[in-house]
């Protein structure tokens, strides 16, 4: 099979540059397009140079329709508005759409799901192997422990991150809720301040810290009456997210239309 031709959305950002670097190192993948927001000062720049590589002749463009004419997939770690704009074009062109964008709303998710009858979408709040294994463990532990163990989720990220809780924290919350057999949206405690009263039994709490250059740390705490279990993942370099995203794209290339997750890519569905 020929190399998979990939477009990197948000190619001028930190994640976009990491994706460009990893594509250059991955057998079976090739960069064919670099997408940036209209009006960006980086439009027209060489994607390879921006990523710290030799020039590769792929210039940053704001025109996804043109870029997608000769592509097989798009790696999308941008912002919700941009991702939703990309969804329709990716579906119309028949691209594999790997979505790592966080902060998507329920209505955004509905838009994405609306195209999966004809498009292949792999969507995850985190593309790393370790985090997805962590989510599987969180679900299993939540299944095993009753409500006498309170669940709290902590995420720590760099000062420039714009959404909270992180997409990964919410993914871990969904795993915990699934293990407990409850809907997360009815049990999430997000943002405690002032006189809140005692903790409500069955809640899944979230706390977010932002500062410095932290790539991403996540902990899930099961706090019981006389003991505490803590499951933690620390990201040391965003390259791991890029590696996972490209693995997802290559995996999805021959799949049927539908909505997939990293759980599917990594074979953890029945863990």
ABEGO torsion letter per residue (X at the ends): XBBBBBBBBGAABAAAAAAAAAAAABBGBBBABBBBBBGBAABGBBAAAAAGBBBAGBBBBABAAAAAABBABBBBBBBAAAAAAAAAAAAAAGBBBBBABBGBBAAAAAAAAAAAAABBBBBBABABAAAAAAAAAAAAAAAABBAABBBBBBBBBBAABABOBBAAAAAAAAAAAAAAGBBAAAABBBGBBEBAEBBBBGBBBBBBBBEEABAEBBBBBBBBAABBBBBBBBBABAAAAAAAAAAAAAAAAABBBEBBBAAAAAGAAAX
